[in-house]
Amino acid sequence: VPAVRLVRSPWPVHAIWAFNMEEGAPKPQLGGQIVLITRPEFDPQLTPIRVGTAAFVEALHAGEALSEANDMALARDDTFDLSQALAVLLGGKAITDIETGDTSE
């Protein structure tokens, strides 16, 4: 079972969940959401993300290099923030291996 999953919904699924589960959460607004689900320590963590971060995650999942994934994300959302996306993925323990591309050993 994948430790990372993207959920794209035409509904504000994370906001609806938060409104029902977290005290003081704001009332959901109309509109879709993209939610990144990670499983640090096997406990699901739901994080609403922007389209650029979703494109970045999808590119990495497809095997793209970090620079290519960054370019793909920026093409979808010119406000994409690489450091923020990496913080979300590292915080959710979604990054488990880094390959440098250096094959000399």
Helices and strands as residue ranges (DSSP letters): E 4-9, H 13-21, E 33-38, G 40-42, E 45-49, H 51-61, H 66-76, H 82-91
